[in-house]
Amino acid sequence: MNLNKVIIVGRVTANPELRRIPSGASVSTFSLATNRNWTDKGGAKQEEVEFHTIVAWGRTAEIASQFLTKGALALVEGRLRTRGWQDKQGVNHKTTEIICERLQLGPRPQGQGSAVGSFAGKPAKENAAPEEEIPIINLEEGQESPPDEIPF
């Protein structure tokens, strides 16, 4: 039995880029940063940061580009893929990416979203729209969501 499964929770390092390939499918690329903290033998605190390239397709790509911003927390579930290419100078390159199969958005940073709540001691506007619930996207590979199940 083989298993290629990744679950990662981290912060978005830059706003996602949304593109369309010639067939019309949407693809979004973004990076997540994760960190690991530990104490070494000498008692000093250490931190190590890893950067992960995430590739999302279809509706998940569109949602990622619409809702993810730099610094936002996100959970990505997917699989690893290593691909290679050759640049114009003939040098071979390899990169390992996480192909996003499920995306869960974290809480929105303060100052974004609707005007519900108070800011600097001032009450919220009476006619402010209620905060919308952030959706969890769970599409199987190659599966499209029926239009009546899309939360937007």
MDTraj code that builds the backbone (N, CA, C; nanometers):
import mdtraj as md
import numpy as np

residues = "MET ASN LEU ASN LYS VAL ILE ILE VAL GLY ARG VAL THR ALA ASN PRO GLU LEU ARG ARG ILE PRO SER GLY ALA SER VAL SER THR PHE SER LEU ALA THR ASN ARG ASN TRP THR ASP LYS GLY GLY ALA LYS GLN GLU GLU VAL GLU PHE HIS THR ILE VAL ALA TRP GLY ARG THR ALA GLU ILE ALA SER GLN PHE LEU THR LYS GLY ALA LEU ALA LEU VAL GLU GLY ARG LEU ARG THR ARG GLY TRP GLN ASP LYS GLN GLY VAL ASN HIS LYS THR THR GLU ILE ILE CYS GLU ARG LEU GLN LEU GLY PRO ARG PRO GLN GLY GLN GLY SER ALA VAL GLY SER PHE ALA GLY LYS PRO ALA LYS GLU ASN ALA ALA PRO GLU GLU GLU ILE PRO ILE ILE ASN LEU GLU GLU GLY GLN GLU SER PRO PRO ASP GLU ILE PRO PHE".split()
xyz = np.array([
    [0.0844, -0.1184, 0.0000],
    [0.0000, 0.0000, 0.0000],
    [0.0885, 0.1241, 0.0000],
    [0.0511, 0.2239, -0.0766],
    [0.1242, 0.3498, -0.0856],
    [0.0353, 0.4623, -0.0372],
    [0.0961, 0.5636, 0.0216],
    [0.0205, 0.6787, 0.0698],
    [0.1028, 0.8042, 0.0480],
    [0.0442, 0.9032, -0.0157],
    [0.1082, 1.0324, -0.0377],
    [0.0119, 1.1366, 0.0165],
    [0.0258, 1.1732, 0.1436],
    [-0.0690, 1.2616, 0.2116],
    [0.0090, 1.3648, 0.2923],
    [-0.0322, 1.4910, 0.2784],
    [0.0294, 1.6016, 0.3515],
    [-0.0810, 1.6820, 0.4184],
    [-0.0620, 1.7144, 0.5453],
    [-0.1503, 1.8077, 0.6159],
    [-0.0590, 1.9137, 0.6754],
    [-0.0856, 2.0386, 0.6412],
    [0.0021, 2.1468, 0.6826],
    [-0.0818, 2.2664, 0.7263],
    [-0.0393, 2.3303, 0.8343],
    [-0.1035, 2.4529, 0.8814],
    [0.0057, 2.5578, 0.8901],
    [-0.0153, 2.6697, 0.8227],
    [0.0858, 2.7739, 0.8246],
    [0.0283, 2.9074, 0.7825],
    [0.1165, 3.0031, 0.7691],
    [0.0783, 3.1386, 0.7296],
    [0.1160, 3.1627, 0.5840],
    [0.0262, 3.2300, 0.5123],
    [0.0479, 3.2630, 0.3713],
    [0.1581, 3.3688, 0.3631],
    [0.2565, 3.3466, 0.2760],
    [0.3694, 3.4396, 0.2674],
    [0.3474, 3.5536, 0.1687],
    [0.2561, 3.5365, 0.0735],
    [0.2225, 3.6411, -0.0249],
    [0.0840, 3.6091, -0.0800],
    [0.0165, 3.7105, -0.1307],
    [-0.1163, 3.6880, -0.1888],
    [-0.1071, 3.5862, -0.3020],
    [-0.2013, 3.4914, -0.3089],
    [-0.1980, 3.3888, -0.4140],
    [-0.2114, 3.4486, -0.5534],
    [-0.1496, 3.3821, -0.6507],
    [-0.1603, 3.4216, -0.7912],
    [-0.2599, 3.3287, -0.8588],
    [-0.3608, 3.3840, -0.9242],
    [-0.4591, 3.3045, -0.9965],
    [-0.4324, 3.3176, -1.1456],
    [-0.4228, 3.2041, -1.2138],
    [-0.4028, 3.2013, -1.3591],
    [-0.5022, 3.1043, -1.4205],
    [-0.5176, 3.1133, -1.5496],
    [-0.5988, 3.0169, -1.6248],
    [-0.5073, 2.9515, -1.7271],
    [-0.5165, 2.8206, -1.7369],
    [-0.4381, 2.7493, -1.8366],
    [-0.5169, 2.7482, -1.9670],
    [-0.4557, 2.7130, -2.0804],
    [-0.5255, 2.7187, -2.2095],
    [-0.6595, 2.6449, -2.2127],
    [-0.6744, 2.5383, -2.1333],
    [-0.8011, 2.4648, -2.1331],
    [-0.9112, 2.5409, -2.0588],
    [-0.8737, 2.6495, -1.9886],
    [-0.9706, 2.7293, -1.9146],
    [-0.9747, 2.6999, -1.7658],
    [-0.9038, 2.5981, -1.7197],
    [-0.9023, 2.5631, -1.5776],
    [-0.8256, 2.6683, -1.4974],
    [-0.8704, 2.6930, -1.3756],
    [-0.8046, 2.7878, -1.2856],
    [-0.6962, 2.7160, -1.2066],
    [-0.5839, 2.7851, -1.1870],
    [-0.4763, 2.7334, -1.1027],
    [-0.4232, 2.8493, -1.0192],
    [-0.4024, 2.8229, -0.8916],
    [-0.3518, 2.9251, -0.7998],
    [-0.2280, 2.8704, -0.7309],
    [-0.1267, 2.9531, -0.7191],
    [-0.0030, 2.9153, -0.6525],
    [0.0211, 3.0119, -0.5373],
    [0.0538, 2.9558, -0.4211],
    [0.0888, 3.0385, -0.3068],
    [0.1845, 2.9615, -0.2179],
    [0.2395, 3.0283, -0.1216],
    [0.3379, 2.9680, -0.0330],
    [0.2912, 2.9792, 0.1114],
    [0.3128, 2.8721, 0.1886],
    [0.2845, 2.8727, 0.3322],
    [0.4160, 2.8586, 0.4066],
    [0.4267, 2.9291, 0.5180],
    [0.5440, 2.9175, 0.6046],
    [0.5023, 2.8463, 0.7326],
    [0.5818, 2.7484, 0.7723],
    [0.5604, 2.6800, 0.8999],
    [0.6879, 2.6953, 0.9812],
    [0.6739, 2.6907, 1.1124],
    [0.7929, 2.7011, 1.1958],
    [0.7933, 2.5920, 1.3011],
    [0.9133, 2.5613, 1.3477],
    [0.9338, 2.4614, 1.4514],
    [1.0213, 2.5258, 1.5576],
    [0.9797, 2.5171, 1.6824],
    [1.0539, 2.5746, 1.7939],
    [1.1031, 2.4631, 1.8850],
    [1.2253, 2.4769, 1.9354],
    [1.2794, 2.3805, 2.0289],
    [1.3872, 2.4474, 2.1130],
    [1.4277, 2.3788, 2.2171],
    [1.5357, 2.4260, 2.3029],
    [1.6551, 2.3340, 2.2823],
    [1.7717, 2.3921, 2.2502],
    [1.8897, 2.3101, 2.2253],
    [1.9531, 2.2635, 2.3561],
    [2.0610, 2.1862, 2.3449],
    [2.1271, 2.1298, 2.4629],
    [2.1773, 2.2371, 2.5580],
    [2.2111, 2.3535, 2.5053],
    [2.2604, 2.4628, 2.5882],
    [2.1486, 2.5441, 2.6528],
    [2.0237, 2.5105, 2.6255],
    [1.9099, 2.5812, 2.6840],
    [1.8618, 2.7007, 2.6028],
    [1.9238, 2.7235, 2.4872],
    [1.8829, 2.8359, 2.4032],
    [1.7634, 2.7951, 2.3170],
    [1.6702, 2.8879, 2.3042],
    [1.5536, 2.8610, 2.2193],
    [1.5933, 2.8755, 2.0731],
    [1.5475, 2.7811, 1.9918],
    [1.5780, 2.7787, 1.8493],
    [1.4476, 2.7799, 1.7700],
    [1.4537, 2.8326, 1.6482],
    [1.3382, 2.8322, 1.5596],
    [1.3855, 2.8026, 1.4179],
    [1.3089, 2.7194, 1.3478],
    [1.3392, 2.6827, 1.2102],
    [1.2133, 2.7069, 1.1269],
    [1.2274, 2.7761, 1.0155],
    [1.1131, 2.8070, 0.9292],
    [1.1267, 2.7301, 0.7986],
    [1.0163, 2.6706, 0.7535],
    [1.0098, 2.6010, 0.6258],
    [0.9077, 2.6723, 0.5382],
    [0.9359, 2.6815, 0.4102],
    [0.8442, 2.7421, 0.3141],
    [0.7963, 2.6334, 0.2183],
    [0.6650, 2.6267, 0.1976],
    [0.6029, 2.5224, 0.1173],
    [0.5255, 2.5865, 0.0021],
    [0.5487, 2.5392, -0.1201],
    [0.4743, 2.5876, -0.2359],
    [0.3476, 2.5048, -0.2502],
    [0.2339, 2.5739, -0.2580],
    [0.1035, 2.5096, -0.2684],
    [0.0451, 2.5401, -0.4063],
    [-0.0111, 2.4383, -0.4723],
    [-0.0776, 2.4548, -0.6014],
    [-0.2209, 2.4056, -0.5859],
    [-0.3172, 2.4929, -0.6122],
    [-0.4594, 2.4577, -0.6033],
    [-0.5206, 2.4707, -0.7424],
    [-0.6174, 2.3840, -0.7717],
    [-0.6819, 2.3818, -0.9027],
    [-0.8312, 2.4054, -0.8898],
    [-0.8928, 2.4516, -0.9977],
    [-1.0387, 2.4639, -1.0064],
    [-1.0971, 2.5631, -0.9082],
    [-1.2101, 2.5254, -0.8512],
    [-1.2810, 2.6139, -0.7581],
    [-1.1965, 2.6434, -0.6335],
    [-1.1180, 2.5459, -0.5889],
    [-1.0305, 2.5674, -0.4735],
    [-0.9304, 2.6786, -0.5030],
    [-0.8787, 2.6837, -0.6247],
    [-0.7847, 2.7888, -0.6650],
    [-0.8522, 2.9250, -0.6610],
    [-0.9747, 2.9324, -0.7094],
    [-1.0476, 3.0592, -0.7095],
    [-1.0755, 3.1072, -0.5674],
    [-1.1131, 3.0162, -0.4799],
    [-1.1403, 3.0528, -0.3402],
    [-1.0123, 3.0963, -0.2704],
    [-0.9018, 3.0256, -0.2952],
    [-0.7739, 3.0628, -0.2351],
    [-0.7345, 3.2045, -0.2753],
    [-0.7480, 3.2365, -0.4045],
    [-0.7081, 3.3700, -0.4499],
    [-0.8042, 3.4780, -0.3999],
    [-0.9280, 3.4405, -0.3732],
    [-1.0268, 3.5377, -0.3260],
    [-1.0130, 3.5656, -0.1767],
    [-0.9842, 3.4638, -0.0960],
    [-0.9888, 3.4794, 0.0489],
    [-0.8533, 3.4801, 0.1189],
    [-0.7505, 3.4217, 0.0603],
    [-0.6206, 3.4179, 0.1272],
    [-0.5414, 3.5451, 0.0986],
    [-0.4831, 3.5994, 0.2024],
    [-0.3966, 3.7160, 0.1902],
    [-0.2699, 3.6911, 0.2704],
    [-0.1692, 3.7693, 0.2447],
    [-0.0423, 3.7557, 0.3151],
    [-0.0659, 3.7604, 0.4656],
    [-0.0108, 3.6637, 0.5378],
    [-0.0227, 3.6576, 0.6825],
    [-0.1402, 3.5752, 0.7324],
    [-0.2324, 3.5379, 0.6435],
    [-0.3496, 3.4606, 0.6843],
    [-0.3089, 3.3178, 0.7201],
    [-0.3809, 3.2607, 0.8148],
    [-0.3587, 3.1229, 0.8561],
    [-0.4434, 3.0309, 0.7689],
    [-0.3852, 2.9195, 0.7243],
    [-0.4591, 2.8258, 0.6391],
    [-0.4134, 2.6837, 0.6671],
    [-0.5074, 2.5899, 0.6528],
    [-0.4775, 2.4471, 0.6603],
    [-0.4920, 2.3922, 0.5197],
    [-0.3902, 2.3217, 0.4731],
    [-0.3920, 2.2610, 0.3405],
    [-0.3710, 2.1112, 0.3574],
    [-0.4571, 2.0363, 0.2920],
    [-0.4429, 1.8912, 0.2891],
    [-0.4258, 1.8537, 0.1433],
    [-0.3276, 1.7703, 0.1138],
    [-0.3036, 1.7352, -0.0244],
    [-0.1997, 1.6280, -0.0391],
    [-0.1265, 1.6334, -0.1509],
    [-0.0254, 1.5329, -0.1811],
    [0.0999, 1.6025, -0.2337],
    [0.2135, 1.5371, -0.2173],
    [0.3400, 1.5900, -0.2676],
    [0.3584, 1.5538, -0.4142],
    [0.4149, 1.6482, -0.4889],
    [0.4495, 1.6227, -0.6286],
    [0.5833, 1.6908, -0.6567],
    [0.6756, 1.6162, -0.7119],
    [0.8046, 1.6721, -0.7529],
    [0.8064, 1.6763, -0.9043],
    [0.8397, 1.7912, -0.9571],
    [0.8457, 1.8054, -1.1023],
    [0.9776, 1.8716, -1.1408],
    [1.0181, 1.8492, -1.2622],
    [1.1433, 1.9061, -1.3104],
    [1.1216, 1.9830, -1.4390],
    [1.2144, 2.0726, -1.4670],
    [1.2108, 2.1490, -1.5908],
    [1.3516, 2.1955, -1.6237],
    [1.3675, 2.2419, -1.7459],
    [1.4971, 2.2901, -1.7915],
    [1.4823, 2.4373, -1.8302],
    [1.5705, 2.5229, -1.7763],
    [1.5607, 2.6660, -1.8072],
    [1.6262, 2.6965, -1.9428],
    [1.6253, 2.8244, -1.9810],
    [1.6752, 2.8660, -2.1127],
    [1.8243, 2.8387, -2.1296],
    [1.8974, 2.8344, -2.0184],
    [2.0410, 2.8079, -2.0251],
    [2.0709, 2.6577, -2.0264],
    [1.9668, 2.5730, -2.0217],
    [1.9853, 2.4285, -2.0251],
    [2.0085, 2.3651, -1.8890],
    [1.9910, 2.4425, -1.7813],
    [2.0115, 2.3901, -1.6460],
    [1.8840, 2.3205, -1.6001],
    [1.8980, 2.1993, -1.5480],
    [1.7837, 2.1247, -1.4969],
    [1.7501, 2.1692, -1.3545],
    [1.6213, 2.1833, -1.3269],
    [1.5735, 2.2231, -1.1944],
    [1.4677, 2.1244, -1.1482],
    [1.4530, 2.1103, -1.0174],
    [1.3472, 2.0288, -0.9588],
    [1.2836, 2.1080, -0.8459],
    [1.1544, 2.0886, -0.8284],
    [1.0838, 2.1512, -0.7171],
    [0.9794, 2.0536, -0.6647],
    [0.9563, 2.0587, -0.5353],
    [0.8530, 1.9767, -0.4731],
    [0.7421, 2.0687, -0.4273],
    [0.6187, 2.0359, -0.4666],
    [0.5020, 2.1175, -0.4357],
    [0.3980, 2.0323, -0.3637],
    [0.3075, 2.1009, -0.2955],
    [0.1924, 2.0339, -0.2362],
    [0.0736, 2.0653, -0.3256],
    [0.0106, 1.9619, -0.3794],
    [-0.1098, 1.9784, -0.4605],
    [-0.2275, 1.9792, -0.3635],
    [-0.2943, 2.0922, -0.3546],
    [-0.4020, 2.1130, -0.2575],
    [-0.5274, 2.0360, -0.2988],
    [-0.5734, 1.9489, -0.2112],
    [-0.6975, 1.8757, -0.2331],
    [-0.8072, 1.9237, -0.1388],
    [-0.7671, 1.9873, -0.0290],
    [-0.8628, 2.0409, 0.0674],
    [-0.8004, 2.1656, 0.1288],
    [-0.8797, 2.2707, 0.1394],
    [-0.8324, 2.3981, 0.1932],
    [-0.9278, 2.4434, 0.3028],
    [-0.8722, 2.4756, 0.4180],
    [-0.9534, 2.5322, 0.5255],
    [-0.8918, 2.6661, 0.5637],
    [-0.9725, 2.7705, 0.5564],
    [-0.9255, 2.9050, 0.5863],
    [-0.9272, 2.9276, 0.7361],
    [-0.8250, 2.9964, 0.7860],
    [-0.8179, 3.0296, 0.9270],
    [-0.8969, 3.1567, 0.9557],
    [-0.8920, 3.2034, 1.0794],
    [-0.9639, 3.3269, 1.1128],
    [-0.9068, 3.4442, 1.0356],
    [-0.9940, 3.5387, 1.0046],
    [-0.9490, 3.6581, 0.9328],
    [-0.8716, 3.7487, 1.0272],
    [-0.7634, 3.8100, 0.9779],
    [-0.6909, 3.9053, 1.0607],
    [-0.7802, 4.0245, 1.0943],
    [-0.7591, 4.0845, 1.2105],
    [-0.8397, 4.2001, 1.2482],
    [-0.8174, 4.3113, 1.1486],
    [-0.9252, 4.3864, 1.1241],
    [-0.9164, 4.4958, 1.0289],
    [-0.9618, 4.4553, 0.8910],
    [-0.9891, 4.3252, 0.8706],
    [-1.0399, 4.2794, 0.7417],
    [-1.1810, 4.2282, 0.7617],
    [-1.2536, 4.2193, 0.6551],
    [-1.3894, 4.1656, 0.6634],
    [-1.4890, 4.2751, 0.6911],
    [-1.5990, 4.2390, 0.7557],
    [-1.7079, 4.3337, 0.7766],
    [-1.6813, 4.4262, 0.8946],
    [-1.7685, 4.5230, 0.9117],
    [-1.7520, 4.6244, 1.0163],
    [-1.8235, 4.5857, 1.1455],
    [-1.8542, 4.4579, 1.1645],
    [-1.9209, 4.4149, 1.2867],
    [-1.8217, 4.4179, 1.4014],
    [-1.8669, 4.4538, 1.5185],
    [-1.7810, 4.4619, 1.6361],
    [-1.7433, 4.6064, 1.6632],
    [-1.6602, 4.6248, 1.7632],
    [-1.6208, 4.7612, 1.7965],
    [-1.4743, 4.7818, 1.7648],
    [-1.4385, 4.9049, 1.7407],
    [-1.3020, 4.9399, 1.7086],
    [-1.2659, 5.0630, 1.7895],
    [-1.1601, 5.0540, 1.8664],
    [-1.1107, 5.1652, 1.9489],
    [-1.2207, 5.2205, 2.0399],
    [-1.3017, 5.1301, 2.0936],
    [-1.4039, 5.1722, 2.1885],
    [-1.5298, 5.2274, 2.1260],
    [-1.5344, 5.2376, 1.9937],
    [-1.6531, 5.2903, 1.9265],
    [-1.7468, 5.1748, 1.8949],
    [-1.8767, 5.1908, 1.9133],
    [-1.9693, 5.0822, 1.8813],
    [-1.9755, 5.0579, 1.7309],
    [-2.0132, 4.9354, 1.6952],
    [-2.0273, 4.9000, 1.5541],
    [-2.1472, 4.9710, 1.4945],
    [-2.1430, 4.9875, 1.3623],
    [-2.2544, 5.0501, 1.2930],
    [-2.3781, 4.9628, 1.3086],
    [-2.4930, 5.0245, 1.3258],
    [-2.6153, 4.9495, 1.3478],
    [-2.6551, 4.8673, 1.2261],
    [-2.6299, 4.9157, 1.1073],
    [-2.6727, 4.8464, 0.9866],
    [-2.5621, 4.7612, 0.9258],
    [-2.4599, 4.7284, 1.0042],
    [-2.3498, 4.6500, 0.9505],
    [-2.3963, 4.5088, 0.9167],
    [-2.3418, 4.4553, 0.8090],
    [-2.3771, 4.3196, 0.7679],
    [-2.3166, 4.2190, 0.8657],
    [-2.3857, 4.1094, 0.8935],
    [-2.3287, 4.0091, 0.9824],
    [-2.2078, 3.9431, 0.9171],
    [-2.1150, 3.8952, 1.0007],
    [-1.9962, 3.8307, 0.9463],
    [-2.0362, 3.7029, 0.8752],
    [-1.9746, 3.6796, 0.7589],
    [-2.0050, 3.5583, 0.6863],
    [-1.9199, 3.4440, 0.7398],
    [-1.9727, 3.3247, 0.7324],
    [-1.9012, 3.2075, 0.7782],
    [-1.8008, 3.1664, 0.6712],
    [-1.6795, 3.1322, 0.7109],
    [-1.5757, 3.0936, 0.6167],
    [-1.5959, 2.9471, 0.5801],
    [-1.6029, 2.9160, 0.4503],
    [-1.6321, 2.7787, 0.4094],
    [-1.5113, 2.6865, 0.4187],
    [-1.5376, 2.5572, 0.4303],
    [-1.4360, 2.4534, 0.4207],
    [-1.4536, 2.3894, 0.2847],
    [-1.3477, 2.3834, 0.2078],
    [-1.3533, 2.3298, 0.0727],
    [-1.2956, 2.1897, 0.0752],
    [-1.3726, 2.0920, 0.0312],
    [-1.3269, 1.9533, 0.0313],
    [-1.3729, 1.8877, -0.0978],
    [-1.2955, 1.9035, -0.2034],
    [-1.3294, 1.8459, -0.3325],
    [-1.2354, 1.7310, -0.3614],
    [-1.2894, 1.6213, -0.4067],
    [-1.2061, 1.5113, -0.4510],
    [-1.1424, 1.5522, -0.5831],
    [-1.0295, 1.4947, -0.6164],
    [-0.9579, 1.5305, -0.7383],
    [-1.0470, 1.5095, -0.8593],
    [-1.0576, 1.6133, -0.9426],
    [-1.1361, 1.6058, -1.0640],
    [-1.2855, 1.6236, -1.0432],
    [-1.3286, 1.6455, -0.9199],
    [-1.4713, 1.6593, -0.8905],
    [-1.5072, 1.8059, -0.8809],
    [-1.6157, 1.8444, -0.9381],
    [-1.6642, 1.9815, -0.9310],
    [-1.7803, 1.9870, -0.8328],
    [-1.7936, 2.0959, -0.7601],
    [-1.9059, 2.1135, -0.6675],
    [-2.0322, 2.1447, -0.7450],
    [-2.1425, 2.0804, -0.7076],
    [-2.2686, 2.1203, -0.7688],
    [-2.2986, 2.2659, -0.7325],
    [-2.3550, 2.3452, -0.8253],
    [-2.3774, 2.4875, -0.7997],
    [-2.4580, 2.5166, -0.6741],
    [-2.5493, 2.4266, -0.6354],
    [-2.6302, 2.4545, -0.5175],
    [-2.5550, 2.4321, -0.3872],
    [-2.4344, 2.3722, -0.3916],
    [-2.3556, 2.3490, -0.2718],
    [-2.2479, 2.4553, -0.2500],
    [-2.2275, 2.5438, -0.3457],
    [-2.1260, 2.6481, -0.3333],
    [-2.1786, 2.7525, -0.2362],
    [-2.1004, 2.7853, -0.1305],
    [-2.1507, 2.8746, -0.0256],
    [-2.1523, 3.0222, -0.0612],
    [-2.1280, 3.0614, -0.1855],
    [-2.1228, 3.2036, -0.2211],
    [-2.2371, 3.2406, -0.3097],
])
top = md.Topology()
chain = top.add_chain()
for i, resn in enumerate(residues, 1):
    res = top.add_residue(resn, chain, resSeq=i)
    for name in ("N", "CA", "C"):
        top.add_atom(name, md.element.get_by_symbol(name[0]), res)
traj = md.Trajectory(xyz[None], top)
